[in-house]
Amino acid sequence: MTPTEVETRFEEAAATLRRLPGVRVPGYFSTWPPIIRSIHEAFGWEPARFARIPPTAAAISRMEETFTWLTWLEPDDARIVWLRAEGVRWKPICWRIGISRATAWRRWAASLIMISNRLSAPPTRAKGKGNTKSITAISRKERRDDAA
């Protein structure tokens, strides 16, 4: 995976997170009937709301995978990467973190490259029981070599 593809996945994850349904607190409701207003009263009374199209299960899985990538980074670097994925401009990011724009860009680019390298690296094989020696076996051999 290239750093550009990693950046695209983060932007997709931020868009998927925005499309998830809002959290509701259960147990709170009103028994009053809804107030029906005329067109003249209702104009501009409440902001227009658009129905959210829920994301697919595959998009949610990809979003969760990108969240694990953020754990590989330092907290400030993860915040920079996520804020850029949400479309936040550099100036507010620099104010929040307390660094210059050039430093923020370098850390963002280095984070994307690090994630890309880690994803592109071949998987490491876990050592089995037969591949490791116990501490007592090593220390006995060292003792025999020292005694001779």
Secondary structure, 3 states (H helix, E strand, C coil): CCHHHHHHHHHHHHHHHHHCCCCCCCCCCCCCCCCCCCHHHHCCCCCCCCCCCCCCHHHHHHHHHHHHHHCCCCHHHHHHHHHHHCCCCHHHHHHHHCCCHHHHHHHHHHHHHHHHHHHHCCCCCCCCHHHCCCHHHHHHHHHHHHHC
